[in-house]
Amino acid sequence: MRAMIQLAYQVRRWLLALFRVRTTGVKVMLFNPAGQLLLIRNGYGESDLFLLPGGGVSRRESPAAAAAREVREELGLTVRDVEPVWTFESGAEGKRDTIHLFKAIVDELPKVDGVEVIEARFFALDALPDGVSPATLRRIAEMKGERPVDGRW
């Protein structure tokens, strides 16, 4: 099953790059009441990297609604106190992407399906694991005020 998801991911990536499709996505900085940040590893793409959860915004869906939906679908969690943080532009993967970053709180532990998301854990901001994606590290540094926000993912 993971091999099929990886193949579908690669084909989608190739098509988006080929046609230079403009997409809109969301990422969510999910915190538990202790202030720990939830990071995930996907079962596709660079599955060795820890990332912020997120996904695409559907037509006629607000970015905030997409953020809550993606967290619910991928991790079985209900978010509260959802706040917009920043909006970024990205040219990664050959597509033109607008990414809306949100901050939210969750009170439960994530439930991963082992296919789309293979790992999800909370980490203290001063005790992040090895293998956090560069973009996620930039977002954390921006949130902590350690670097300016430049608008590029």
C-alpha positions as CSV (number, residue, x, y, z in Angstrom):
1,M,0.0,0.0,0.0
2,R,2.8,2.4,0.9
3,A,4.5,1.8,-2.5
4,M,1.2,2.8,-4.3
5,I,0.9,5.9,-2.2
6,Q,4.6,6.8,-3.0
7,L,3.9,6.2,-6.7
8,A,0.8,8.4,-6.7
9,Y,2.7,11.1,-4.8
10,Q,5.5,11.1,-7.4
11,V,3.0,11.2,-10.4
12,R,1.1,14.0,-8.8
13,R,4.3,15.9,-8.2
14,W,5.4,15.4,-11.8
15,L,2.0,16.6,-13.2
16,L,1.9,19.7,-10.9
17,A,5.5,20.6,-12.1
18,L,4.7,19.9,-15.7
19,F,1.6,22.1,-15.8
20,R,2.9,24.7,-13.2
21,V,-0.4,24.4,-11.3
22,R,-1.1,27.0,-8.6
23,T,-2.2,25.3,-5.4
24,T,-3.2,26.4,-2.0
25,G,-2.3,24.5,1.1
26,V,-2.2,24.7,4.9
27,K,0.2,23.7,7.6
28,V,-0.6,23.6,11.3
29,M,1.6,24.2,14.3
30,L,-0.3,22.0,16.8
31,F,0.5,22.4,20.4
32,N,-0.7,20.3,23.4
33,P,-1.6,22.1,26.7
34,A,2.1,21.6,27.8
35,G,3.3,23.7,24.9
36,Q,4.9,20.8,23.0
37,L,4.7,20.9,19.2
38,L,3.3,17.9,17.2
39,L,5.5,16.8,14.3
40,I,4.7,14.0,11.8
41,R,6.4,11.8,9.3
42,N,4.5,11.0,6.2
43,G,4.4,7.6,4.5
44,Y,5.3,9.2,1.1
45,G,7.8,11.7,-0.1
46,E,10.8,12.2,2.2
47,S,9.3,10.0,4.9
48,D,12.5,10.3,7.1
49,L,11.7,14.0,7.8
50,F,9.5,15.3,10.6
51,L,7.1,18.0,9.3
52,L,4.2,20.1,10.4
53,P,0.8,18.4,9.5
54,G,-1.2,19.9,6.7
55,G,-2.6,19.4,3.2
56,G,-4.6,21.0,0.4
57,V,-7.4,23.6,0.5
58,S,-10.5,22.4,-1.4
59,R,-12.5,24.7,-3.6
60,R,-15.0,26.8,-1.6
61,E,-13.2,25.9,1.6
62,S,-11.5,28.5,3.8
63,P,-7.9,27.8,4.8
64,A,-8.9,27.7,8.5
65,A,-11.5,25.0,7.7
66,A,-9.0,23.1,5.6
67,A,-6.5,23.2,8.5
68,A,-9.1,21.7,10.9
69,R,-10.2,19.1,8.4
70,E,-6.6,18.0,7.5
71,V,-5.8,17.5,11.2
72,R,-9.0,15.6,11.8
73,E,-8.4,13.4,8.7
74,E,-4.7,12.7,9.2
75,L,-4.5,12.5,12.9
76,G,-8.0,12.0,14.3
77,L,-7.7,15.2,16.3
78,T,-10.1,18.1,16.9
79,V,-8.4,21.5,17.0
80,R,-9.3,24.5,19.1
81,D,-8.1,28.1,19.3
82,V,-7.1,28.0,15.6
83,E,-5.3,31.2,14.7
84,P,-3.7,32.3,11.4
85,V,0.1,32.9,11.7
86,W,1.5,33.7,8.3
87,T,1.0,33.1,4.6
88,F,4.0,31.9,2.5
89,E,4.7,31.3,-1.2
90,S,6.6,28.2,-2.3
91,G,8.1,27.0,-5.6
92,A,9.1,23.7,-4.2
93,E,8.2,20.6,-6.1
94,G,7.9,22.6,-9.3
95,K,4.5,24.1,-8.5
96,R,3.3,27.5,-7.4
97,D,2.0,27.1,-3.9
98,T,0.4,29.4,-1.4
99,I,0.7,28.0,2.1
100,H,-1.3,29.3,5.0
101,L,0.2,28.5,8.4
102,F,-2.0,28.2,11.5
103,K,-1.4,27.6,15.1
104,A,-3.9,25.5,17.2
105,I,-4.2,23.5,20.3
106,V,-5.2,19.9,20.7
107,D,-6.1,18.0,23.9
108,E,-5.7,14.4,22.7
109,L,-2.9,12.2,21.4
110,P,-2.8,11.6,17.6
111,K,-3.9,8.4,16.0
112,V,-1.9,7.5,12.9
113,D,-3.0,5.2,10.1
114,G,0.5,3.9,9.4
115,V,0.0,4.6,5.7
116,E,-0.4,8.4,5.0
117,V,1.1,9.3,8.4
118,I,3.5,6.8,9.8
119,E,4.6,8.7,13.0
120,A,3.2,11.6,15.0
121,R,4.7,12.8,18.3
122,F,4.8,15.9,20.5
123,F,8.2,17.5,21.1
124,A,9.4,20.3,23.4
125,L,10.6,23.2,21.2
126,D,14.1,22.9,22.9
127,A,14.2,19.1,22.3
128,L,13.3,18.6,18.7
129,P,14.3,15.2,17.1
130,D,17.0,14.8,14.4
131,G,15.5,15.0,10.9
132,V,13.2,17.9,11.2
133,S,12.6,19.4,7.7
134,P,14.4,22.7,7.0
135,A,11.1,24.5,6.3
136,T,9.7,23.3,9.7
137,L,12.8,24.5,11.5
138,R,12.4,27.9,9.8
139,R,8.8,28.2,10.9
140,I,9.8,27.3,14.5
141,A,12.6,29.9,14.5
142,E,10.2,32.5,13.1
143,M,7.6,31.7,15.8
144,K,10.3,32.0,18.5
145,G,11.4,35.4,17.0
146,E,14.9,34.0,16.2
147,R,14.6,34.9,12.5
148,P,12.4,37.3,10.5
149,V,9.5,36.0,8.4
150,D,10.4,36.4,4.8
151,G,7.2,35.0,3.1
152,R,8.9,32.1,1.4
153,W,8.2,28.6,2.6
